[in-house]
Amino acid sequence: MFGHSHLGWIGITALAPEVGQGDMWPVTFFLFQAMFCSTAVTIVSGAVAERMRFNIYLAIALLVSGLIYPIFGHWAWNGIDVGASTGWLAAIGFVDFAGSTVVHSVGGWVSLAAVLILGPRIGRFSNKRRSRFMGYDLPLALLGTLLLWFGWFGFNGGSVLALNEQVPGIIVNTLLAGSAGLVTPIVINISRGRQVPVTAVMNGSLAGLVAITANCHVVSATAAILIGAIGCLWMLAAEALLERCRIDDVVGAIPVHLSAGIWGTLAVALFGNLELIGTGLSRPAQLGIQLVGIATAAVWAFGLTYVVLWNVNRYWPLRVRRRHEQIGLNVAEHGAVSDLVDLFTTMRRQKHTGDLSLRAPVERFTPVGQIAARYNQVIAALEQALARTDAIVEQAIEAIITVSQRDLQIHSINPAGQ
């Protein structure tokens, strides 16, 4: 990605640099860039969750981190550390400061290709079920979003590659854009008299952060707020489009990272200070170059991923079996059995066999364990009630038989009924 460029297309040096005990700068730069690469890879995991085979995801991670991301990154970023031998996109004036396209849109394009081949989760767009699938633990998701905010300050501020007077302004622009993206869905829903969806607030803030990533070094505070708010609107529009097209993206990775990433890359030309951008292009020309970069990312990341996964899917299915999807991939793919899974397994067996003697395992110091204990008590009470009912029925049957036999004996003794 950052080796000496061959005609602006691919790095041909530093393929395996010494970063363990090497000079300070290559070590620091390698670690920083490795985190960018891992971000692009993990974007995919959220979109394909709950239905992709784990070994296929590992293959995608290898494809993205080993080929798609570093080559596109070479085109857009090579030379930023030494100021020499730039990639071809950078050479024509493409600007993406911290990766709205290089990181986020690339991950989004790969995600889109993957979910198109995978298809939606079972029941996601069923005609009988119109409500959306809800996340399991919203407080945990909110905590993850908060952690991402802190990471973004390093993501954008660190892209200066120096601790200078630019960094505070970049961090503040990042904060303002994320805040604008957070507030936008709140304002929209309250003004319409609707409930405020927590997922929209989370994803709105992340969309604002994605949108500011490409341009945070060249825009004003006011522009940062507008960019973040519009990034949220782009995210909401993309979310609605995916819903209409019945494309299942579990966590909204495509609306957040792809849609807002495209907008943020365009915002460089629309809101950026041309002197600070430093390409010497007019605003329309800069906009055209930004569009070239976006289109290149689409063809490279989406096109290559779709072709590879389509061919792989012909021989090794990307998707888990239906039964595995229903029991959950944490169990089917990783054997991560829990007390909740044990309880459901017992309930399922009782449903199919009618065996009330089965009891769910009990972990006494967990909430599910307490539920399992109460469930066992209910089943025990039901079993006893059925036993008493059976006993009463048996007594009734014996009584009926006794009466019938006595009547037969009387009839045989006195056939005429005299």
C-alpha positions as CSV (number, residue, x, y, z in Angstrom):
1,M,0.0,0.0,0.0
2,F,2.8,2.5,0.8
3,G,5.7,1.1,-1.1
4,H,7.3,2.7,-4.1
5,S,4.6,3.0,-6.7
6,H,4.8,1.3,-10.1
7,L,3.1,3.7,-12.4
8,G,0.7,4.8,-9.6
9,W,-1.0,1.4,-9.5
10,I,0.7,-0.8,-7.0
11,G,3.4,-0.7,-4.4
12,I,6.5,-2.8,-5.3
13,T,8.7,-2.2,-2.2
14,A,8.3,-2.6,1.6
15,L,6.1,-5.7,1.1
16,A,7.3,-7.1,4.5
17,P,8.9,-4.2,6.4
18,E,10.6,-4.7,9.7
19,V,8.2,-3.3,12.2
20,G,9.0,-5.3,15.3
21,Q,12.3,-3.6,16.1
22,G,12.6,-1.1,13.3
23,D,12.8,2.7,13.3
24,M,10.1,4.5,15.3
25,W,8.2,6.1,12.3
26,P,7.6,2.9,10.2
27,V,6.5,1.1,13.3
28,T,4.0,3.8,14.3
29,F,2.8,4.3,10.8
30,F,2.3,0.6,10.3
31,L,0.2,0.2,13.5
32,F,-1.9,3.3,12.6
33,Q,-2.6,2.1,9.1
34,A,-3.3,-1.5,10.3
35,M,-6.2,-0.1,12.4
36,F,-7.6,1.6,9.3
37,C,-7.4,-1.7,7.4
38,S,-9.2,-3.6,10.2
39,T,-12.0,-1.0,10.2
40,A,-12.7,-1.6,6.6
41,V,-12.8,-5.4,7.2
42,T,-15.1,-5.3,10.3
43,I,-17.7,-3.1,8.5
44,V,-18.6,-6.2,6.5
45,S,-19.3,-8.3,9.6
46,G,-22.2,-6.2,10.7
47,A,-24.0,-6.3,7.3
48,V,-23.7,-10.1,6.9
49,A,-24.4,-11.1,10.5
50,E,-26.5,-14.1,11.5
51,R,-26.3,-16.0,8.2
52,M,-22.8,-16.2,6.7
53,R,-20.4,-19.1,7.4
54,F,-17.5,-18.1,9.5
55,N,-14.9,-19.6,7.2
56,I,-16.4,-17.5,4.3
57,Y,-16.1,-14.4,6.4
58,L,-12.5,-15.2,7.1
59,A,-12.0,-15.5,3.3
60,I,-13.6,-12.1,2.8
61,A,-11.4,-10.6,5.5
62,L,-8.4,-11.9,3.7
63,L,-9.7,-10.6,0.3
64,V,-10.3,-7.1,1.7
65,S,-7.2,-6.7,3.9
66,G,-4.9,-8.4,1.4
67,L,-6.0,-7.1,-1.9
68,I,-9.0,-4.7,-2.2
69,Y,-8.2,-2.2,0.6
70,P,-4.4,-1.9,0.2
71,I,-4.5,-1.5,-3.6
72,F,-7.2,1.2,-3.5
73,G,-5.4,2.8,-0.6
74,H,-2.3,2.9,-2.7
75,W,-4.2,4.7,-5.5
76,A,-5.5,7.3,-3.1
77,W,-2.9,7.6,-0.3
78,N,0.5,6.4,-1.4
79,G,3.0,9.1,-0.8
80,I,1.3,10.8,2.2
81,D,4.1,9.7,4.5
82,V,7.1,10.7,2.4
83,G,5.5,13.0,-0.3
84,A,6.8,11.0,-3.2
85,S,5.5,8.4,-5.8
86,T,1.8,9.1,-5.4
87,G,-0.9,6.7,-6.5
88,W,-2.8,7.6,-9.6
89,L,-5.9,8.9,-7.9
90,A,-3.9,11.2,-5.6
91,A,-1.9,12.4,-8.6
92,I,-5.1,13.7,-10.4
93,G,-6.2,15.5,-7.2
94,F,-8.5,13.1,-5.4
95,V,-8.8,14.0,-1.7
96,D,-9.9,11.7,1.1
97,F,-8.2,12.9,4.3
98,A,-9.0,10.0,6.7
99,G,-11.0,7.6,4.6
100,S,-14.6,8.3,3.9
101,T,-14.1,6.4,0.7
102,V,-10.8,4.6,1.2
103,V,-12.0,2.9,4.4
104,H,-15.8,3.4,4.8
105,S,-17.1,3.2,1.3
106,V,-14.8,0.4,0.4
107,G,-16.1,-1.6,3.4
108,G,-19.6,-0.6,2.4
109,W,-19.2,-1.7,-1.3
110,V,-17.9,-5.1,-0.2
111,S,-20.8,-5.4,2.3
112,L,-23.4,-4.6,-0.5
113,A,-21.9,-7.3,-2.8
114,A,-22.0,-9.8,0.0
115,V,-25.5,-9.3,1.2
116,L,-26.9,-9.3,-2.4
117,I,-25.5,-12.8,-2.8
118,L,-26.4,-14.0,0.7
119,G,-30.0,-12.8,0.7
120,P,-32.0,-11.7,3.7
121,R,-32.4,-13.5,7.0
122,I,-35.2,-16.0,7.5
123,G,-38.4,-14.0,8.0
124,R,-36.8,-10.6,7.6
125,F,-39.2,-9.5,4.8
126,S,-42.0,-12.0,5.4
127,N,-45.4,-10.8,4.3
128,K,-46.7,-12.0,7.7
129,R,-44.1,-10.0,9.6
130,R,-43.9,-6.3,8.7
131,S,-42.0,-5.2,11.8
132,R,-38.2,-4.8,11.8
133,F,-35.9,-7.2,13.7
134,M,-34.7,-5.4,16.8
135,G,-31.3,-5.6,18.3
136,Y,-30.7,-7.8,21.3
137,D,-29.0,-5.4,23.6
138,L,-29.5,-1.6,22.9
139,P,-27.5,-0.4,25.9
140,L,-24.5,-2.5,24.8
141,A,-24.9,-1.1,21.2
142,L,-24.9,2.4,22.6
143,L,-21.7,1.7,24.6
144,G,-20.1,0.5,21.3
145,T,-21.2,3.7,19.6
146,L,-19.7,5.8,22.3
147,L,-16.4,3.9,22.0
148,L,-16.4,4.5,18.3
149,W,-16.6,8.3,19.0
150,F,-13.4,8.1,21.0
151,G,-11.8,6.1,18.3
152,W,-12.8,8.6,15.6
153,F,-10.9,11.4,17.3
154,G,-7.7,9.4,16.8
155,F,-8.9,8.2,13.4
156,N,-9.3,11.8,12.1
157,G,-6.9,13.7,14.3
158,G,-4.1,11.1,13.8
159,S,-4.4,11.4,10.0
160,V,-2.5,14.6,10.2
161,L,0.5,12.3,11.0
162,A,1.8,15.0,13.4
163,L,0.8,16.7,16.6
164,N,0.4,20.3,15.4
165,E,-2.1,23.2,15.3
166,Q,-4.3,21.4,12.8
167,V,-5.3,18.6,15.2
168,P,-7.6,20.4,17.6
169,G,-9.7,21.9,14.8
170,I,-10.0,18.5,13.1
171,I,-11.2,16.9,16.4
172,V,-13.7,19.6,17.0
173,N,-15.1,19.3,13.4
174,T,-15.4,15.6,14.0
175,L,-17.3,16.2,17.2
176,L,-19.6,18.7,15.6
177,A,-20.4,16.5,12.7
178,G,-21.1,13.5,14.8
179,S,-23.3,15.6,17.1
180,A,-25.3,16.9,14.1
181,G,-25.8,13.4,12.9
182,L,-27.0,12.4,16.3
183,V,-29.5,15.3,16.7
184,T,-31.0,15.1,13.2
185,P,-33.2,12.0,13.7
186,I,-34.3,13.3,17.1
187,V,-35.4,16.6,15.5
188,I,-37.1,14.9,12.6
189,N,-39.1,12.4,14.7
190,I,-40.1,14.9,17.5
191,S,-41.2,17.5,14.9
192,R,-43.5,14.8,13.4
193,G,-44.9,13.7,16.7
194,R,-43.2,10.3,16.5
195,Q,-41.2,8.1,18.8
196,V,-37.4,8.6,18.5
197,P,-35.8,5.2,17.4
198,V,-32.6,4.6,19.3
199,T,-31.0,2.8,16.3
200,A,-31.5,5.9,14.2
201,V,-29.8,8.1,16.8
202,M,-26.8,5.7,16.9
203,N,-26.5,5.3,13.2
204,G,-27.1,9.0,12.6
205,S,-24.2,9.9,14.8
206,L,-22.0,7.4,13.0
207,A,-23.1,8.7,9.6
208,G,-22.1,12.2,10.7
209,L,-18.7,10.9,11.7
210,V,-18.2,9.0,8.5
211,A,-19.2,12.1,6.4
212,I,-16.7,14.4,8.1
213,T,-13.8,11.9,7.8
214,A,-12.8,12.9,4.2
215,N,-13.0,16.7,4.7
216,C,-12.4,17.5,8.4
217,H,-9.1,19.3,7.7
218,V,-10.5,21.7,5.1
219,V,-14.0,22.8,6.3
220,S,-15.3,25.3,8.9
221,A,-17.2,24.5,12.0
222,T,-20.5,25.5,10.4
223,A,-19.8,23.4,7.4
224,A,-19.0,20.4,9.7
225,I,-22.4,20.7,11.3
226,L,-24.1,20.7,7.8
227,I,-22.0,17.8,6.6
228,G,-22.9,15.7,9.6
229,A,-26.6,16.5,9.4
230,I,-26.8,15.8,5.7
231,G,-24.8,12.6,6.2
232,C,-27.5,11.5,8.5
233,L,-30.1,12.2,5.9
234,W,-28.2,10.3,3.3
235,M,-28.0,7.4,5.8
236,L,-31.8,7.5,6.4
237,A,-32.5,7.6,2.7
238,A,-30.2,4.7,2.0
239,E,-31.8,2.7,4.8
240,A,-35.3,3.3,3.3
241,L,-34.0,2.3,-0.1
242,L,-32.5,-1.0,1.1
243,E,-35.8,-1.7,2.9
244,R,-37.8,-1.1,-0.3
245,C,-35.4,-3.3,-2.3
246,R,-35.5,-6.0,0.4
247,I,-31.8,-6.0,1.0
248,D,-31.0,-7.1,4.5
249,D,-28.2,-5.2,6.2
250,V,-28.4,-6.2,9.9
251,V,-26.7,-3.2,11.6
252,G,-27.1,-0.6,8.8
253,A,-23.5,-0.8,7.7
254,I,-24.2,0.1,4.1
255,P,-26.3,3.2,4.9
256,V,-23.8,4.4,7.5
257,H,-20.5,3.6,5.8
258,L,-21.2,3.5,2.1
259,S,-23.9,6.2,1.7
260,A,-22.4,8.7,4.2
261,G,-18.9,7.9,2.9
262,I,-20.0,8.9,-0.6
263,W,-21.5,12.1,0.7
264,G,-18.4,13.0,2.8
265,T,-16.2,12.5,-0.2
266,L,-18.3,14.8,-2.3
267,A,-18.4,17.4,0.5
268,V,-14.7,17.9,0.1
269,A,-15.4,19.8,-3.1
270,L,-18.7,21.3,-2.0
271,F,-17.6,22.7,1.4
272,G,-13.8,22.5,1.4
273,N,-11.5,25.6,1.4
274,L,-9.8,25.3,-2.0
275,E,-6.6,26.8,-0.7
276,L,-6.4,24.2,2.1
277,I,-7.3,21.4,-0.3
278,G,-4.2,22.4,-2.2
279,T,-4.9,20.6,-5.5
280,G,-5.1,23.7,-7.6
281,L,-8.4,22.6,-9.1
282,S,-11.6,24.7,-9.4
283,R,-14.6,23.6,-7.3
284,P,-16.4,21.9,-10.3
285,A,-13.2,20.2,-11.3
286,Q,-12.5,19.0,-7.8
287,L,-16.1,17.7,-7.6
288,G,-15.5,15.7,-10.8
289,I,-12.3,14.2,-9.4
290,Q,-14.1,13.2,-6.2
291,L,-16.7,11.5,-8.4
292,V,-14.0,9.6,-10.2
293,G,-12.6,8.3,-6.9
294,I,-16.1,7.2,-5.8
295,A,-16.8,5.4,-9.0
296,T,-13.4,3.8,-8.9
297,A,-14.1,2.4,-5.4
298,A,-17.4,1.1,-6.6
299,V,-16.0,-0.7,-9.6
300,W,-13.0,-2.1,-7.7
301,A,-14.5,-3.0,-4.3
302,F,-18.0,-4.0,-5.3
303,G,-17.2,-5.5,-8.7
304,L,-14.3,-7.6,-7.5
305,T,-16.1,-8.8,-4.4
306,Y,-19.3,-9.7,-6.3
307,V,-17.4,-11.7,-9.0
308,V,-15.4,-13.6,-6.4
309,L,-18.2,-14.4,-4.0
310,W,-20.6,-15.3,-6.8
311,N,-18.1,-17.9,-8.1
312,V,-17.3,-19.1,-4.6
313,N,-21.0,-19.5,-3.8
314,R,-21.4,-21.9,-6.7
315,Y,-19.2,-24.5,-5.0
316,W,-19.0,-23.5,-1.3
317,P,-22.3,-21.9,-0.1
318,L,-21.7,-18.6,1.6
319,R,-24.8,-19.1,3.8
320,V,-25.3,-21.5,6.7
321,R,-28.0,-24.1,6.7
322,R,-31.5,-23.0,7.6
323,R,-31.4,-25.0,10.8
324,H,-28.2,-23.4,11.8
325,E,-29.5,-20.0,11.2
326,Q,-32.5,-20.7,13.3
327,I,-30.5,-21.9,16.3
328,G,-28.0,-19.1,16.0
329,L,-24.5,-18.9,14.6
330,N,-22.9,-18.6,18.0
331,V,-24.0,-22.2,18.6
332,A,-23.9,-23.6,15.0
333,E,-20.5,-22.0,14.0
334,H,-18.7,-21.7,17.3
335,G,-20.3,-24.1,19.8
336,A,-20.9,-21.3,22.2
337,V,-23.7,-22.9,24.2
338,S,-25.3,-20.8,26.9
339,D,-27.9,-21.3,29.6
340,L,-30.4,-19.6,27.3
341,V,-29.6,-22.1,24.5
342,D,-30.0,-25.0,27.0
343,L,-33.4,-23.7,28.1
344,F,-34.6,-23.4,24.5
345,T,-33.3,-26.8,23.7
346,T,-35.2,-28.4,26.6
347,M,-38.4,-26.5,25.6
348,R,-38.0,-27.6,22.0
349,R,-37.6,-31.3,23.0
350,Q,-40.6,-31.1,25.2
351,K,-42.7,-29.6,22.4
352,H,-41.8,-32.4,20.0
353,T,-41.8,-35.3,22.4
354,G,-44.4,-34.3,25.0
355,D,-42.0,-35.6,27.7
356,L,-42.7,-33.6,30.8
357,S,-40.0,-35.4,32.8
358,L,-37.3,-33.3,31.1
359,R,-35.8,-30.5,33.1
360,A,-33.8,-27.5,31.9
361,P,-30.2,-27.1,33.3
362,V,-30.1,-24.4,36.0
363,E,-27.3,-21.8,36.5
364,R,-28.5,-20.4,39.8
365,F,-26.6,-17.1,39.6
366,T,-27.7,-15.9,36.1
367,P,-31.1,-14.3,35.1
368,V,-31.7,-17.1,32.6
369,G,-30.9,-19.7,35.2
370,Q,-33.5,-18.2,37.5
371,I,-36.1,-18.4,34.7
372,A,-35.1,-22.0,34.0
373,A,-35.6,-22.9,37.7
374,R,-39.1,-21.3,37.6
375,Y,-39.8,-23.1,34.3
376,N,-38.9,-26.4,35.9
377,Q,-41.2,-25.7,38.8
378,V,-44.1,-25.0,36.4
379,I,-43.4,-28.2,34.4
380,A,-43.2,-30.2,37.7
381,A,-46.5,-28.8,38.8
382,L,-48.1,-29.5,35.4
383,E,-46.7,-33.1,35.5
384,Q,-48.2,-33.6,39.0
385,A,-51.6,-32.1,37.9
386,L,-51.6,-34.4,34.8
387,A,-50.8,-37.4,37.1
388,R,-53.7,-36.6,39.4
389,T,-56.0,-36.1,36.4
390,D,-54.9,-39.5,35.1
391,A,-55.6,-41.1,38.4
392,I,-59.0,-39.6,38.6
393,V,-59.8,-40.7,35.0
394,E,-58.6,-44.2,35.9
395,Q,-60.8,-44.3,39.0
396,A,-63.7,-43.1,36.9
397,I,-63.1,-45.7,34.3
398,E,-62.9,-48.5,36.9
399,A,-66.1,-47.3,38.5
400,I,-67.9,-47.3,35.1
401,I,-66.5,-50.8,34.4
402,T,-67.7,-52.1,37.8
403,V,-71.2,-50.7,37.3
404,S,-71.4,-52.1,33.8
405,Q,-70.3,-55.5,35.0
406,R,-72.9,-55.5,37.8
407,D,-75.6,-54.5,35.4
408,L,-74.6,-57.3,33.1
409,Q,-74.8,-59.8,36.0
410,I,-78.3,-58.6,37.0
411,H,-79.4,-58.8,33.4
412,S,-78.1,-62.4,33.0
413,I,-79.9,-63.5,36.2
414,N,-83.2,-61.9,35.3
415,P,-83.3,-61.4,31.5
416,A,-86.9,-60.2,31.5
417,G,-86.1,-57.5,34.0
418,Q,-88.5,-59.0,36.5
